[in-house]
Amino acid sequence: MLRIIESFGCKNIERSLFIGITFYQSNPASQQEHITRRKYFTRSCALSDRISRIYSDSLEETVKNLLQSLGKLNRPYLTAVEEKLLRVLELDSPAHY
């Protein structure tokens, strides 16, 4: 028997796409898989939220391209260099002031 465990969502940098996630569990053995997926999507949404807070049409083209590239990553984490780049952009963004 399947049952809904939880659902949540986040937006991409264009703020137009809502990603809804619902987890189902058929037996207790799948609980670890649920926890792993939950961590993955939570980290993905946190990264998407960070990027969305600083993204705007008024940014320089290079900065927009970098943020778009980071938003399209197929992993829920940043490398050390990617993290440094995003932190610099966060500190320099008007949303930080």
Number of C-alpha atoms within 10 A of each C-alpha: 6 9 11 10 10 10 11 14 13 19 15 18 22 11 12 8 11 11 12 10 14 12 16 16 15 11 10 9 9 11 13 10 13 16 11 11 14 18 13 14 18 16 15 18 20 14 20 21 18 16 20 18 14 20 21 14 8 7 12 9 10 9 15 17 12 15 21 17 10 21 21 12 11 8 13 16 15 14 8 8 9 12 13 12 16 20 13 10 18 18 12 12 15 10 10 10 7
